[in-house]
Amino acid sequence: MPRVLDIDGFEWEVKALPETAPHPGAARWSYAKIRFDPVGHDDSPPREAWLMLEENVPARNVLDQYNDDYLSETFLVAEEVDEAVS
């Protein structure tokens, strides 16, 4: 079941991406990338952000570590994704 957040009256589907990165200086943690896709308002670009991922947790499960309030705050600092094909 997709995880959908209501942010300022607009719905966004949150997905865990397979991309990870090491966390410098914290051996037990890494980062996992997440994506916010607009639901029903295609004029808004998707956004992506990095979340800390506990050791031995697969990247696909990163969203299980965070509640909706935290993800909503993460959305505010997430970078818009330019999907223009060159």
PDB file with SEQRES, HELIX, SHEET and CRYST1 records, atoms N, CA, C and O in Angstrom:
SEQRES   1 A   86  MET PRO ARG VAL LEU ASP ILE ASP GLY PHE GLU TRP GLU          
SEQRES   2 A   86  VAL LYS ALA LEU PRO GLU THR ALA PRO HIS PRO GLY ALA          
SEQRES   3 A   86  ALA ARG TRP SER TYR ALA LYS ILE ARG PHE ASP PRO VAL          
SEQRES   4 A   86  GLY HIS ASP ASP SER PRO PRO ARG GLU ALA TRP LEU MET          
SEQRES   5 A   86  LEU GLU GLU ASN VAL PRO ALA ARG ASN VAL LEU ASP GLN          
SEQRES   6 A   86  TYR ASN ASP ASP TYR LEU SER GLU THR PHE LEU VAL ALA          
SEQRES   7 A   86  GLU GLU VAL ASP GLU ALA VAL SER                              
HELIX    1 AA1 ALA A   59  GLN A   65  5                                   7    
HELIX    2 AA2 ASP A   68  VAL A   77  1                                  10    
SHEET    1 AA1 5 ARG A   3  ILE A   7  0                                        
SHEET    2 AA1 5 PHE A  10  PRO A  22 -1                                        
SHEET    3 AA1 5 TRP A  29  VAL A  39 -1                                        
SHEET    4 AA1 5 ARG A  47  GLU A  54 -1                                        
SHEET    5 AA1 5 GLU A  79  GLU A  80 -1                                        
CRYST1    1.000    1.000    1.000  90.00  90.00  90.00 P 1           1          
ATOM      1  N   MET A   1       0.841  -1.173   0.000  1.00  0.00           N  
ATOM      2  CA  MET A   1       0.000   0.000   0.000  1.00  0.00           C  
ATOM      3  C   MET A   1       0.895   1.249   0.000  1.00  0.00           C  
ATOM      4  O   MET A   1       1.802   1.365   0.824  1.00  0.00           O  
ATOM      5  N   PRO A   2       0.636   2.171  -0.920  1.00  0.00           N  
ATOM      6  CA  PRO A   2       1.477   3.377  -0.977  1.00  0.00           C  
ATOM      7  C   PRO A   2       1.257   4.267   0.241  1.00  0.00           C  
ATOM      8  O   PRO A   2       0.175   4.295   0.829  1.00  0.00           O  
ATOM      9  N   ARG A   3       2.293   4.978   0.595  1.00  0.00           N  
ATOM     10  CA  ARG A   3       2.198   5.930   1.705  1.00  0.00           C  
ATOM     11  C   ARG A   3       1.945   7.301   1.095  1.00  0.00           C  
ATOM     12  O   ARG A   3       2.767   7.806   0.330  1.00  0.00           O  
ATOM     13  N   VAL A   4       0.811   7.902   1.434  1.00  0.00           N  
ATOM     14  CA  VAL A   4       0.421   9.189   0.875  1.00  0.00           C  
ATOM     15  C   VAL A   4       0.277  10.192   2.011  1.00  0.00           C  
ATOM     16  O   VAL A   4      -0.369   9.924   3.024  1.00  0.00           O  
ATOM     17  N   LEU A   5       0.897  11.356   1.816  1.00  0.00           N  
ATOM     18  CA  LEU A   5       0.821  12.437   2.800  1.00  0.00           C  
ATOM     19  C   LEU A   5       0.024  13.596   2.233  1.00  0.00           C  
ATOM     20  O   LEU A   5       0.092  13.876   1.037  1.00  0.00           O  
ATOM     21  N   ASP A   6      -0.730  14.269   3.087  1.00  0.00           N  
ATOM     22  CA  ASP A   6      -1.406  15.506   2.712  1.00  0.00           C  
ATOM     23  C   ASP A   6      -0.531  16.647   3.213  1.00  0.00           C  
ATOM     24  O   ASP A   6      -0.352  16.826   4.418  1.00  0.00           O  
ATOM     25  N   ILE A   7       0.010  17.415   2.277  1.00  0.00           N  
ATOM     26  CA  ILE A   7       0.889  18.532   2.627  1.00  0.00           C  
ATOM     27  C   ILE A   7       0.292  19.785   2.012  1.00  0.00           C  
ATOM     28  O   ILE A   7       0.244  19.929   0.790  1.00  0.00           O  
ATOM     29  N   ASP A   8      -0.158  20.682   2.860  1.00  0.00           N  
ATOM     30  CA  ASP A   8      -0.782  21.938   2.424  1.00  0.00           C  
ATOM     31  C   ASP A   8      -1.926  21.709   1.447  1.00  0.00           C  
ATOM     32  O   ASP A   8      -2.073  22.452   0.477  1.00  0.00           O  
ATOM     33  N   GLY A   9      -2.740  20.683   1.695  1.00  0.00           N  
ATOM     34  CA  GLY A   9      -3.906  20.419   0.868  1.00  0.00           C  
ATOM     35  C   GLY A   9      -3.633  19.634  -0.403  1.00  0.00           C  
ATOM     36  O   GLY A   9      -4.552  19.404  -1.190  1.00  0.00           O  
ATOM     37  N   PHE A  10      -2.390  19.217  -0.624  1.00  0.00           N  
ATOM     38  CA  PHE A  10      -2.030  18.422  -1.799  1.00  0.00           C  
ATOM     39  C   PHE A  10      -1.505  17.065  -1.336  1.00  0.00           C  
ATOM     40  O   PHE A  10      -0.803  16.967  -0.330  1.00  0.00           O  
ATOM     41  N   GLU A  11      -1.854  16.031  -2.076  1.00  0.00           N  
ATOM     42  CA  GLU A  11      -1.392  14.689  -1.730  1.00  0.00           C  
ATOM     43  C   GLU A  11      -0.093  14.371  -2.453  1.00  0.00           C  
ATOM     44  O   GLU A  11       0.087  14.698  -3.626  1.00  0.00           O  
ATOM     45  N   TRP A  12       0.806  13.724  -1.718  1.00  0.00           N  
ATOM     46  CA  TRP A  12       2.110  13.303  -2.243  1.00  0.00           C  
ATOM     47  C   TRP A  12       2.346  11.861  -1.829  1.00  0.00           C  
ATOM     48  O   TRP A  12       2.214  11.512  -0.657  1.00  0.00           O  
ATOM     49  N   GLU A  13       2.697  11.025  -2.803  1.00  0.00           N  
ATOM     50  CA  GLU A  13       3.059   9.642  -2.514  1.00  0.00           C  
ATOM     51  C   GLU A  13       4.550   9.594  -2.195  1.00  0.00           C  
ATOM     52  O   GLU A  13       5.372  10.120  -2.946  1.00  0.00           O  
ATOM     53  N   VAL A  14       4.889   8.964  -1.082  1.00  0.00           N  
ATOM     54  CA  VAL A  14       6.285   8.870  -0.652  1.00  0.00           C  
ATOM     55  C   VAL A  14       6.789   7.467  -0.948  1.00  0.00           C  
ATOM     56  O   VAL A  14       6.156   6.477  -0.580  1.00  0.00           O  
ATOM     57  N   LYS A  15       7.946   7.389  -1.625  1.00  0.00           N  
ATOM     58  CA  LYS A  15       8.522   6.100  -2.002  1.00  0.00           C  
ATOM     59  C   LYS A  15       9.975   6.041  -1.562  1.00  0.00           C  
ATOM     60  O   LYS A  15      10.689   7.042  -1.600  1.00  0.00           O  
ATOM     61  N   ALA A  16      10.397   4.872  -1.149  1.00  0.00           N  
ATOM     62  CA  ALA A  16      11.810   4.635  -0.881  1.00  0.00           C  
ATOM     63  C   ALA A  16      12.474   4.223  -2.185  1.00  0.00           C  
ATOM     64  O   ALA A  16      11.972   3.349  -2.892  1.00  0.00           O  
ATOM     65  N   LEU A  17      13.587   4.842  -2.502  1.00  0.00           N  
ATOM     66  CA  LEU A  17      14.346   4.494  -3.702  1.00  0.00           C  
ATOM     67  C   LEU A  17      15.477   3.546  -3.317  1.00  0.00           C  
ATOM     68  O   LEU A  17      15.853   3.496  -2.146  1.00  0.00           O  
ATOM     69  N   PRO A  18      16.029   2.796  -4.264  1.00  0.00           N  
ATOM     70  CA  PRO A  18      17.084   1.836  -3.930  1.00  0.00           C  
ATOM     71  C   PRO A  18      18.446   2.493  -3.696  1.00  0.00           C  
ATOM     72  O   PRO A  18      19.392   1.812  -3.300  1.00  0.00           O  
ATOM     73  N   GLU A  19      18.562   3.779  -3.929  1.00  0.00           N  
ATOM     74  CA  GLU A  19      19.853   4.464  -3.833  1.00  0.00           C  
ATOM     75  C   GLU A  19      20.240   4.699  -2.370  1.00  0.00           C  
ATOM     76  O   GLU A  19      19.434   5.178  -1.572  1.00  0.00           O  
ATOM     77  N   THR A  20      21.477   4.358  -2.035  1.00  0.00           N  
ATOM     78  CA  THR A  20      22.005   4.590  -0.686  1.00  0.00           C  
ATOM     79  C   THR A  20      23.357   5.284  -0.778  1.00  0.00           C  
ATOM     80  O   THR A  20      23.982   5.319  -1.838  1.00  0.00           O  
ATOM     81  N   ALA A  21      23.797   5.833   0.348  1.00  0.00           N  
ATOM     82  CA  ALA A  21      25.100   6.487   0.429  1.00  0.00           C  
ATOM     83  C   ALA A  21      25.621   6.305   1.848  1.00  0.00           C  
ATOM     84  O   ALA A  21      24.833   6.271   2.793  1.00  0.00           O  
ATOM     85  N   PRO A  22      26.938   6.188   2.011  1.00  0.00           N  
ATOM     86  CA  PRO A  22      27.490   6.047   3.358  1.00  0.00           C  
ATOM     87  C   PRO A  22      27.326   7.335   4.154  1.00  0.00           C  
ATOM     88  O   PRO A  22      27.294   8.428   3.589  1.00  0.00           O  
ATOM     89  N   HIS A  23      27.225   7.194   5.453  1.00  0.00           N  
ATOM     90  CA  HIS A  23      27.166   8.345   6.349  1.00  0.00           C  
ATOM     91  C   HIS A  23      28.571   8.570   6.893  1.00  0.00           C  
ATOM     92  O   HIS A  23      29.084   7.728   7.629  1.00  0.00           O  
ATOM     93  N   PRO A  24      29.202   9.685   6.548  1.00  0.00           N  
ATOM     94  CA  PRO A  24      30.571   9.916   7.017  1.00  0.00           C  
ATOM     95  C   PRO A  24      30.613  10.060   8.539  1.00  0.00           C  
ATOM     96  O   PRO A  24      29.870  10.849   9.122  1.00  0.00           O  
ATOM     97  N   GLY A  25      31.473   9.302   9.153  1.00  0.00           N  
ATOM     98  CA  GLY A  25      31.683   9.421  10.593  1.00  0.00           C  
ATOM     99  C   GLY A  25      30.698   8.652  11.456  1.00  0.00           C  
ATOM    100  O   GLY A  25      30.823   8.667  12.680  1.00  0.00           O  
ATOM    101  N   ALA A  26      29.736   7.989  10.866  1.00  0.00           N  
ATOM    102  CA  ALA A  26      28.768   7.219  11.654  1.00  0.00           C  
ATOM    103  C   ALA A  26      28.679   5.817  11.050  1.00  0.00           C  
ATOM    104  O   ALA A  26      27.880   5.565  10.148  1.00  0.00           O  
ATOM    105  N   ALA A  27      29.494   4.931  11.552  1.00  0.00           N  
ATOM    106  CA  ALA A  27      29.629   3.596  10.968  1.00  0.00           C  
ATOM    107  C   ALA A  27      28.329   2.796  10.987  1.00  0.00           C  
ATOM    108  O   ALA A  27      28.132   1.929  10.135  1.00  0.00           O  
ATOM    109  N   ARG A  28      27.456   3.065  11.925  1.00  0.00           N  
ATOM    110  CA  ARG A  28      26.234   2.270  12.045  1.00  0.00           C  
ATOM    111  C   ARG A  28      25.077   2.821  11.204  1.00  0.00           C  
ATOM    112  O   ARG A  28      23.989   2.244  11.203  1.00  0.00           O  
ATOM    113  N   TRP A  29      25.294   3.905  10.506  1.00  0.00           N  
ATOM    114  CA  TRP A  29      24.222   4.548   9.742  1.00  0.00           C  
ATOM    115  C   TRP A  29      24.648   4.763   8.300  1.00  0.00           C  
ATOM    116  O   TRP A  29      25.838   4.832   7.996  1.00  0.00           O  
ATOM    117  N   SER A  30      23.678   4.866   7.430  1.00  0.00           N  
ATOM    118  CA  SER A  30      23.900   5.284   6.048  1.00  0.00           C  
ATOM    119  C   SER A  30      22.708   6.162   5.671  1.00  0.00           C  
ATOM    120  O   SER A  30      21.856   6.458   6.509  1.00  0.00           O  
ATOM    121  N   TYR A  31      22.657   6.568   4.423  1.00  0.00           N  
ATOM    122  CA  TYR A  31      21.534   7.363   3.936  1.00  0.00           C  
ATOM    123  C   TYR A  31      20.782   6.575   2.874  1.00  0.00           C  
ATOM    124  O   TYR A  31      21.375   5.793   2.132  1.00  0.00           O  
ATOM    125  N   ALA A  32      19.487   6.784   2.808  1.00  0.00           N  
ATOM    126  CA  ALA A  32      18.654   6.209   1.759  1.00  0.00           C  
ATOM    127  C   ALA A  32      17.854   7.339   1.124  1.00  0.00           C  
ATOM    128  O   ALA A  32      17.385   8.244   1.814  1.00  0.00           O  
ATOM    129  N   LYS A  33      17.704   7.280  -0.185  1.00  0.00           N  
ATOM    130  CA  LYS A  33      16.976   8.342  -0.897  1.00  0.00           C  
ATOM    131  C   LYS A  33      15.488   8.016  -0.944  1.00  0.00           C  
ATOM    132  O   LYS A  33      15.089   6.870  -1.155  1.00  0.00           O  
ATOM    133  N   ILE A  34      14.666   9.070  -0.739  1.00  0.00           N  
ATOM    134  CA  ILE A  34      13.224   8.929  -0.868  1.00  0.00           C  
ATOM    135  C   ILE A  34      12.722   9.917  -1.914  1.00  0.00           C  
ATOM    136  O   ILE A  34      13.406  10.876  -2.271  1.00  0.00           O  
ATOM    137  N   ARG A  35      11.516   9.658  -2.394  1.00  0.00           N  
ATOM    138  CA  ARG A  35      10.935  10.508  -3.441  1.00  0.00           C  
ATOM    139  C   ARG A  35       9.479  10.816  -3.097  1.00  0.00           C  
ATOM    140  O   ARG A  35       8.732   9.943  -2.656  1.00  0.00           O  
ATOM    141  N   PHE A  36       9.099  12.055  -3.305  1.00  0.00           N  
ATOM    142  CA  PHE A  36       7.724  12.507  -3.146  1.00  0.00           C  
ATOM    143  C   PHE A  36       7.160  12.757  -4.550  1.00  0.00           C  
ATOM    144  O   PHE A  36       7.644  13.636  -5.263  1.00  0.00           O  
ATOM    145  N   ASP A  37       6.142  11.990  -4.949  1.00  0.00           N  
ATOM    146  CA  ASP A  37       5.498  12.167  -6.246  1.00  0.00           C  
ATOM    147  C   ASP A  37       4.119  12.781  -6.034  1.00  0.00           C  
ATOM    148  O   ASP A  37       3.380  12.352  -5.148  1.00  0.00           O  
ATOM    149  N   PRO A  38       3.760  13.796  -6.852  1.00  0.00           N  
ATOM    150  CA  PRO A  38       2.439  14.412  -6.708  1.00  0.00           C  
ATOM    151  C   PRO A  38       1.333  13.431  -7.086  1.00  0.00           C  
ATOM    152  O   PRO A  38       1.488  12.625  -8.003  1.00  0.00           O  
ATOM    153  N   VAL A  39       0.221  13.511  -6.367  1.00  0.00           N  
ATOM    154  CA  VAL A  39      -0.945  12.675  -6.650  1.00  0.00           C  
ATOM    155  C   VAL A  39      -2.083  13.608  -7.063  1.00  0.00           C  
ATOM    156  O   VAL A  39      -2.607  14.359  -6.240  1.00  0.00           O  
ATOM    157  N   GLY A  40      -2.464  13.557  -8.343  1.00  0.00           N  
ATOM    158  CA  GLY A  40      -3.574  14.348  -8.817  1.00  0.00           C  
ATOM    159  C   GLY A  40      -3.272  15.801  -9.111  1.00  0.00           C  
ATOM    160  O   GLY A  40      -4.184  16.568  -9.417  1.00  0.00           O  
ATOM    161  N   HIS A  41      -2.024  16.194  -9.027  1.00  0.00           N  
ATOM    162  CA  HIS A  41      -1.628  17.568  -9.380  1.00  0.00           C  
ATOM    163  C   HIS A  41      -0.294  17.494 -10.113  1.00  0.00           C  
ATOM    164  O   HIS A  41       0.764  17.789  -9.556  1.00  0.00           O  
ATOM    165  N   ASP A  42      -0.375  17.095 -11.364  1.00  0.00           N  
ATOM    166  CA  ASP A  42       0.799  16.815 -12.177  1.00  0.00           C  
ATOM    167  C   ASP A  42       1.642  18.037 -12.514  1.00  0.00           C  
ATOM    168  O   ASP A  42       2.741  17.898 -13.051  1.00  0.00           O  
ATOM    169  N   ASP A  43       1.143  19.236 -12.207  1.00  0.00           N  
ATOM    170  CA  ASP A  43       1.920  20.438 -12.508  1.00  0.00           C  
ATOM    171  C   ASP A  43       3.040  20.667 -11.484  1.00  0.00           C  
ATOM    172  O   ASP A  43       3.890  21.537 -11.677  1.00  0.00           O  
ATOM    173  N   SER A  44       3.040  19.899 -10.415  1.00  0.00           N  
ATOM    174  CA  SER A  44       4.094  20.000  -9.398  1.00  0.00           C  
ATOM    175  C   SER A  44       5.187  18.984  -9.691  1.00  0.00           C  
ATOM    176  O   SER A  44       4.892  17.818  -9.954  1.00  0.00           O  
ATOM    177  N   PRO A  45       6.458  19.415  -9.650  1.00  0.00           N  
ATOM    178  CA  PRO A  45       7.539  18.445  -9.891  1.00  0.00           C  
ATOM    179  C   PRO A  45       7.742  17.536  -8.678  1.00  0.00           C  
ATOM    180  O   PRO A  45       7.490  17.944  -7.545  1.00  0.00           O  
ATOM    181  N   PRO A  46       8.194  16.313  -8.914  1.00  0.00           N  
ATOM    182  CA  PRO A  46       8.532  15.435  -7.791  1.00  0.00           C  
ATOM    183  C   PRO A  46       9.694  16.026  -6.994  1.00  0.00           C  
ATOM    184  O   PRO A  46      10.408  16.906  -7.474  1.00  0.00           O  
ATOM    185  N   ARG A  47       9.867  15.540  -5.797  1.00  0.00           N  
ATOM    186  CA  ARG A  47      10.974  15.975  -4.934  1.00  0.00           C  
ATOM    187  C   ARG A  47      11.682  14.753  -4.380  1.00  0.00           C  
ATOM    188  O   ARG A  47      11.087  13.689  -4.214  1.00  0.00           O  
ATOM    189  N   GLU A  48      12.979  14.929  -4.095  1.00  0.00           N  
ATOM    190  CA  GLU A  48      13.767  13.839  -3.505  1.00  0.00           C  
ATOM    191  C   GLU A  48      14.564  14.366  -2.322  1.00  0.00           C  
ATOM    192  O   GLU A  48      14.926  15.541  -2.267  1.00  0.00           O  
ATOM    193  N   ALA A  49      14.826  13.477  -1.383  1.00  0.00           N  
ATOM    194  CA  ALA A  49      15.597  13.822  -0.189  1.00  0.00           C  
ATOM    195  C   ALA A  49      16.295  12.562   0.318  1.00  0.00           C  
ATOM    196  O   ALA A  49      15.977  11.445  -0.090  1.00  0.00           O  
ATOM    197  N   TRP A  50      17.249  12.773   1.215  1.00  0.00           N  
ATOM    198  CA  TRP A  50      17.977  11.670   1.851  1.00  0.00           C  
ATOM    199  C   TRP A  50      17.535  11.559   3.306  1.00  0.00           C  
ATOM    200  O   TRP A  50      17.371  12.572   3.986  1.00  0.00           O  
ATOM    201  N   LEU A  51      17.343  10.326   3.783  1.00  0.00           N  
ATOM    202  CA  LEU A  51      17.037  10.058   5.182  1.00  0.00           C  
ATOM    203  C   LEU A  51      18.093   9.129   5.750  1.00  0.00           C  
ATOM    204  O   LEU A  51      18.651   8.293   5.039  1.00  0.00           O  
ATOM    205  N   MET A  52      18.362   9.284   7.045  1.00  0.00           N  
ATOM    206  CA  MET A  52      19.305   8.371   7.685  1.00  0.00           C  
ATOM    207  C   MET A  52      18.660   6.992   7.804  1.00  0.00           C  
ATOM    208  O   MET A  52      17.470   6.859   8.089  1.00  0.00           O  
ATOM    209  N   LEU A  53      19.474   5.986   7.581  1.00  0.00           N  
ATOM    210  CA  LEU A  53      19.029   4.601   7.571  1.00  0.00           C  
ATOM    211  C   LEU A  53      19.844   3.819   8.594  1.00  0.00           C  
ATOM    212  O   LEU A  53      21.075   3.822   8.558  1.00  0.00           O  
ATOM    213  N   GLU A  54      19.141   3.150   9.507  1.00  0.00           N  
ATOM    214  CA  GLU A  54      19.834   2.358  10.519  1.00  0.00           C  
ATOM    215  C   GLU A  54      20.594   1.197   9.892  1.00  0.00           C  
ATOM    216  O   GLU A  54      20.245   0.708   8.818  1.00  0.00           O  
ATOM    217  N   GLU A  55      21.634   0.772  10.586  1.00  0.00           N  
ATOM    218  CA  GLU A  55      22.434  -0.365  10.141  1.00  0.00           C  
ATOM    219  C   GLU A  55      21.557  -1.606   9.970  1.00  0.00           C  
ATOM    220  O   GLU A  55      20.668  -1.865  10.781  1.00  0.00           O  
ATOM    221  N   ASN A  56      21.812  -2.353   8.930  1.00  0.00           N  
ATOM    222  CA  ASN A  56      21.125  -3.614   8.637  1.00  0.00           C  
ATOM    223  C   ASN A  56      19.651  -3.460   8.260  1.00  0.00           C  
ATOM    224  O   ASN A  56      18.913  -4.445   8.260  1.00  0.00           O  
ATOM    225  N   VAL A  57      19.215  -2.250   7.942  1.00  0.00           N  
ATOM    226  CA  VAL A  57      17.847  -2.035   7.463  1.00  0.00           C  
ATOM    227  C   VAL A  57      17.932  -1.827   5.957  1.00  0.00           C  
ATOM    228  O   VAL A  57      18.665  -0.947   5.507  1.00  0.00           O  
ATOM    229  N   PRO A  58      17.208  -2.606   5.169  1.00  0.00           N  
ATOM    230  CA  PRO A  58      17.241  -2.405   3.719  1.00  0.00           C  
ATOM    231  C   PRO A  58      16.688  -1.031   3.348  1.00  0.00           C  
ATOM    232  O   PRO A  58      15.783  -0.523   4.010  1.00  0.00           O  
ATOM    233  N   ALA A  59      17.228  -0.437   2.298  1.00  0.00           N  
ATOM    234  CA  ALA A  59      16.798   0.896   1.865  1.00  0.00           C  
ATOM    235  C   ALA A  59      15.293   0.943   1.604  1.00  0.00           C  
ATOM    236  O   ALA A  59      14.658   1.971   1.843  1.00  0.00           O  
ATOM    237  N   ARG A  60      14.724  -0.145   1.123  1.00  0.00           N  
ATOM    238  CA  ARG A  60      13.290  -0.155   0.818  1.00  0.00           C  
ATOM    239  C   ARG A  60      12.432   0.010   2.077  1.00  0.00           C  
ATOM    240  O   ARG A  60      11.245   0.324   1.978  1.00  0.00           O  
ATOM    241  N   ASN A  61      13.020  -0.198   3.256  1.00  0.00           N  
ATOM    242  CA  ASN A  61      12.286  -0.087   4.520  1.00  0.00           C  
ATOM    243  C   ASN A  61      12.560   1.211   5.274  1.00  0.00           C  
ATOM    244  O   ASN A  61      12.132   1.357   6.419  1.00  0.00           O  
ATOM    245  N   VAL A  62      13.259   2.146   4.659  1.00  0.00           N  
ATOM    246  CA  VAL A  62      13.620   3.373   5.356  1.00  0.00           C  
ATOM    247  C   VAL A  62      12.389   4.131   5.859  1.00  0.00           C  
ATOM    248  O   VAL A  62      12.434   4.740   6.928  1.00  0.00           O  
ATOM    249  N   LEU A  63      11.307   4.099   5.108  1.00  0.00           N  
ATOM    250  CA  LEU A  63      10.117   4.855   5.519  1.00  0.00           C  
ATOM    251  C   LEU A  63       9.501   4.312   6.805  1.00  0.00           C  
ATOM    252  O   LEU A  63       8.791   5.041   7.498  1.00  0.00           O  
ATOM    253  N   ASP A  64       9.757   3.048   7.137  1.00  0.00           N  
ATOM    254  CA  ASP A  64       9.240   2.465   8.375  1.00  0.00           C  
ATOM    255  C   ASP A  64       9.834   3.128   9.612  1.00  0.00           C  
ATOM    256  O   ASP A  64       9.259   3.038  10.697  1.00  0.00           O  
ATOM    257  N   GLN A  65      10.966   3.785   9.465  1.00  0.00           N  
ATOM    258  CA  GLN A  65      11.661   4.419  10.599  1.00  0.00           C  
ATOM    259  C   GLN A  65      11.122   5.816  10.917  1.00  0.00           C  
ATOM    260  O   GLN A  65      11.480   6.389  11.946  1.00  0.00           O  
ATOM    261  N   TYR A  66      10.273   6.370  10.057  1.00  0.00           N  
ATOM    262  CA  TYR A  66       9.860   7.770  10.197  1.00  0.00           C  
ATOM    263  C   TYR A  66       8.346   7.918  10.177  1.00  0.00           C  
ATOM    264  O   TYR A  66       7.653   7.246   9.413  1.00  0.00           O  
ATOM    265  N   ASN A  67       7.836   8.820  11.039  1.00  0.00           N  
ATOM    266  CA  ASN A  67       6.393   9.069  11.062  1.00  0.00           C  
ATOM    267  C   ASN A  67       6.017  10.127  10.020  1.00  0.00           C  
ATOM    268  O   ASN A  67       6.888  10.762   9.427  1.00  0.00           O  
ATOM    269  N   ASP A  68       4.727  10.305   9.810  1.00  0.00           N  
ATOM    270  CA  ASP A  68       4.251  11.234   8.788  1.00  0.00           C  
ATOM    271  C   ASP A  68       4.671  12.674   9.059  1.00  0.00           C  
ATOM    272  O   ASP A  68       4.973  13.410   8.120  1.00  0.00           O  
ATOM    273  N   ASP A  69       4.697  13.089  10.319  1.00  0.00           N  
ATOM    274  CA  ASP A  69       5.106  14.456  10.638  1.00  0.00           C  
ATOM    275  C   ASP A  69       6.545  14.717  10.210  1.00  0.00           C  
ATOM    276  O   ASP A  69       6.850  15.768   9.645  1.00  0.00           O  
ATOM    277  N   TYR A  70       7.423  13.763  10.480  1.00  0.00           N  
ATOM    278  CA  TYR A  70       8.828  13.937  10.091  1.00  0.00           C  
ATOM    279  C   TYR A  70       8.965  13.971   8.565  1.00  0.00           C  
ATOM    280  O   TYR A  70       9.717  14.778   8.020  1.00  0.00           O  
ATOM    281  N   LEU A  71       8.234  13.094   7.891  1.00  0.00           N  
ATOM    282  CA  LEU A  71       8.304  13.069   6.427  1.00  0.00           C  
ATOM    283  C   LEU A  71       7.751  14.361   5.830  1.00  0.00           C  
ATOM    284  O   LEU A  71       8.265  14.840   4.819  1.00  0.00           O  
ATOM    285  N   SER A  72       6.719  14.926   6.437  1.00  0.00           N  
ATOM    286  CA  SER A  72       6.178  16.200   5.959  1.00  0.00           C  
ATOM    287  C   SER A  72       7.202  17.314   6.092  1.00  0.00           C  
ATOM    288  O   SER A  72       7.308  18.165   5.208  1.00  0.00           O  
ATOM    289  N   GLU A  73       7.953  17.320   7.180  1.00  0.00           N  
ATOM    290  CA  GLU A  73       9.017  18.311   7.359  1.00  0.00           C  
ATOM    291  C   GLU A  73      10.143  18.076   6.349  1.00  0.00           C  
ATOM    292  O   GLU A  73      10.720  19.029   5.826  1.00  0.00           O  
ATOM    293  N   THR A  74      10.448  16.824   6.081  1.00  0.00           N  
ATOM    294  CA  THR A  74      11.478  16.499   5.095  1.00  0.00           C  
ATOM    295  C   THR A  74      11.064  16.989   3.708  1.00  0.00           C  
ATOM    296  O   THR A  74      11.902  17.449   2.932  1.00  0.00           O  
ATOM    297  N   PHE A  75       9.781  16.890   3.404  1.00  0.00           N  
ATOM    298  CA  PHE A  75       9.270  17.367   2.116  1.00  0.00           C  
ATOM    299  C   PHE A  75       9.627  18.840   1.905  1.00  0.00           C  
ATOM    300  O   PHE A  75       9.974  19.246   0.795  1.00  0.00           O  
ATOM    301  N   LEU A  76       9.542  19.625   2.957  1.00  0.00           N  
ATOM    302  CA  LEU A  76       9.781  21.071   2.843  1.00  0.00           C  
ATOM    303  C   LEU A  76      11.206  21.399   2.419  1.00  0.00           C  
ATOM    304  O   LEU A  76      11.439  22.446   1.815  1.00  0.00           O  
ATOM    305  N   VAL A  77      12.158  20.532   2.719  1.00  0.00           N  
ATOM    306  CA  VAL A  77      13.558  20.780   2.344  1.00  0.00           C  
ATOM    307  C   VAL A  77      14.025  19.891   1.197  1.00  0.00           C  
ATOM    308  O   VAL A  77      15.180  19.966   0.778  1.00  0.00           O  
ATOM    309  N   ALA A  78      13.118  19.045   0.686  1.00  0.00           N  
ATOM    310  CA  ALA A  78      13.473  18.156  -0.414  1.00  0.00           C  
ATOM    311  C   ALA A  78      13.696  18.964  -1.691  1.00  0.00           C  
ATOM    312  O   ALA A  78      13.064  19.999  -1.906  1.00  0.00           O  
ATOM    313  N   GLU A  79      14.599  18.474  -2.526  1.00  0.00           N  
ATOM    314  CA  GLU A  79      14.927  19.152  -3.783  1.00  0.00           C  
ATOM    315  C   GLU A  79      13.971  18.715  -4.888  1.00  0.00           C  
ATOM    316  O   GLU A  79      13.652  17.534  -5.027  1.00  0.00           O  
ATOM    317  N   GLU A  80      13.520  19.702  -5.673  1.00  0.00           N  
ATOM    318  CA  GLU A  80      12.689  19.383  -6.820  1.00  0.00           C  
ATOM    319  C   GLU A  80      13.521  18.625  -7.853  1.00  0.00           C  
ATOM    320  O   GLU A  80      14.696  18.926  -8.063  1.00  0.00           O  
ATOM    321  N   VAL A  81      12.896  17.641  -8.489  1.00  0.00           N  
ATOM    322  CA  VAL A  81      13.567  16.811  -9.485  1.00  0.00           C  
ATOM    323  C   VAL A  81      13.197  17.314 -10.867  1.00  0.00           C  
ATOM    324  O   VAL A  81      12.020  17.410 -11.216  1.00  0.00           O  
ATOM    325  N   ASP A  82      14.212  17.631 -11.643  1.00  0.00           N  
ATOM    326  CA  ASP A  82      13.981  18.046 -13.030  1.00  0.00           C  
ATOM    327  C   ASP A  82      14.014  16.806 -13.893  1.00  0.00           C  
ATOM    328  O   ASP A  82      15.069  16.203 -14.092  1.00  0.00           O  
ATOM    329  N   GLU A  83      12.862  16.428 -14.403  1.00  0.00           N  
ATOM    330  CA  GLU A  83      12.779  15.202 -15.199  1.00  0.00           C  
ATOM    331  C   GLU A  83      12.786  15.478 -16.690  1.00  0.00           C  
ATOM    332  O   GLU A  83      12.393  14.624 -17.484  1.00  0.00           O  
ATOM    333  N   ALA A  84      13.227  16.656 -17.073  1.00  0.00           N  
ATOM    334  CA  ALA A  84      13.291  16.981 -18.496  1.00  0.00           C  
ATOM    335  C   ALA A  84      14.312  16.074 -19.181  1.00  0.00           C  
ATOM    336  O   ALA A  84      15.417  15.872 -18.676  1.00  0.00           O  
ATOM    337  N   VAL A  85      13.933  15.542 -20.314  1.00  0.00           N  
ATOM    338  CA  VAL A  85      14.832  14.665 -21.073  1.00  0.00           C  
ATOM    339  C   VAL A  85      15.623  15.528 -22.030  1.00  0.00           C  
ATOM    340  O   VAL A  85      15.057  16.301 -22.803  1.00  0.00           O  
ATOM    341  N   SER A  86      16.943  15.390 -21.972  1.00  0.00           N  
ATOM    342  CA  SER A  86      17.777  16.191 -22.863  1.00  0.00           C  
ATOM    343  C   SER A  86      18.165  15.439 -24.107  1.00  0.00           C  
ATOM    344  O   SER A  86      18.869  15.979 -24.961  1.00  0.00           O  
TER     345      SER A  86                                                      
END                                                                             
